């Protein structure tokens, strides 16, 4: 039974926890960059900037928004891997 537990931990739980850690590590700086980009876009929109500057600011905001989405999906997929591994551990027979 020890080999089966080790196999589940090494192929699902450990990589899932790694994916969660790496995605979370990159999510928080990207989230703060999104907030700064959003504030910049709001400032430009309120000041009556030209359409070119607004388009550039909106593109930057959308870039950070997509990156945050992708990192959030990485956290969710890592959590799914961990839950599959824990479920597999729970279903192992006690022989």
C-alpha positions in Angstrom: 0.0 0.0 0.0 2.9 2.4 0.6 3.9 2.4 -3.1 0.4 3.3 -4.2 0.2 6.2 -1.7 3.6 7.4 -2.8 2.5 7.2 -6.4 -0.7 9.2 -5.8 1.2 11.8 -3.8 4.0 12.2 -6.3 1.8 12.3 -9.4 -1.2 14.3 -8.3 -0.9 16.0 -4.9 2.6 17.4 -5.1 2.3 18.8 -8.7 -1.1 20.2 -7.8 0.3 22.0 -4.7 3.2 23.2 -6.9 0.8 24.6 -9.5 -1.2 26.4 -6.8 2.0 27.9 -5.3 3.5 29.1 -8.6 0.2 30.5 -9.9 -0.5 32.3 -6.6 3.1 33.7 -6.6 2.5 35.3 -10.0 -1.1 36.2 -9.4 -0.6 38.8 -6.7 1.9 41.1 -8.5 -0.2 40.9 -11.6 -3.3 41.8 -9.6 -1.5 45.0 -8.2 -0.4 45.8 -11.8 -4.1 45.5 -12.9 -5.2 47.8 -10.2 -2.5 50.4 -11.2 -3.5 50.1 -14.8 -7.2 50.5 -14.0 -6.5 53.6 -11.9 -4.4 55.0 -14.8 -7.3 54.4 -17.3 -9.8 56.0 -15.0 -7.5 59.0 -14.5 -7.1 59.4 -18.3 -10.8 59.0 -18.9 -11.7 61.7 -16.3 -9.1 64.1 -17.7 -10.5 64.0 -21.2 -7.5 62.4 -22.9 -7.3 61.7 -26.6 -8.7 58.5 -28.0 -5.2 57.2 -28.7 -4.1 57.4 -25.1 -7.3 55.8 -23.9 -6.9 52.9 -26.3 -3.4 52.3 -25.1 -4.4 52.4 -21.5 -7.3 50.1 -22.1 -5.1 47.6 -23.9 -2.7 47.6 -20.9 -5.6 47.1 -18.5 -6.9 44.2 -20.6 -3.5 42.6 -20.8 -3.3 42.5 -17.0 -6.9 41.3 -16.7 -6.2 38.4 -19.0 -3.0 37.5 -17.1 -4.9 37.5 -13.8 -7.5 35.3 -15.3 -4.9 32.8 -16.5 -3.1 32.7 -13.2 -6.5 32.2 -11.4 -7.2 29.3 -13.7 -3.8 27.8 -12.8 -4.8 28.0 -9.1 -8.1 26.3 -9.8 -6.5 23.5 -11.9 -3.9 22.9 -9.2 -6.7 22.6 -6.7 -8.4 20.1 -8.9 -5.3 18.0 -9.1 -4.9 18.0 -5.4 -8.5 17.1 -4.8 -8.2 14.2 -7.3 -5.2 12.9 -5.4 -6.8 13.2 -2.0 -9.9 11.4 -3.4 -7.7 8.7 -4.7 -6.0 8.4 -1.2 -9.4 8.1 0.4 -10.5 5.3 -1.9 -7.4 3.1 -1.3 -8.2 -0.2 0.4 -6.8 -0.8 3.8 -5.3 -4.3 3.0 
